[in-house]
Amino acid sequence: MAISNDDLFKLVRILPEEAKQSAYDFLKFLTNSPKRPDWDEIDLMEPDDIPLSEEEERQMNSTEFVSWEDAMHELNLPTDIKP
């Protein structure tokens, strides 16, 4: 699937401030990775020693399920974009 830079830029422009750091970190990860690992490779990786933030702890301990549409609404993103 080919995605144009313009489409990516549009999404970045409408990101809420609180989501920009996560988006930046993920894009940086994608550009620095020559090949993204698959789930089997991820399963074999050693865990890092970086402690989870309070928000990450909360998310890990949550049983709450958030649908695609709800997540998009929460981030103020258009819901007509397919996952």
Salt bridges, closest charged atoms under 4 A:
ASP7 OD1 - LYS10 NZ 3.99
GLU17 OE2 - LYS20 NZ 2.82
GLU41 OE1 - LYS35 NZ 3.10
GLU55 OE2 - ARG58 NH2 2.67
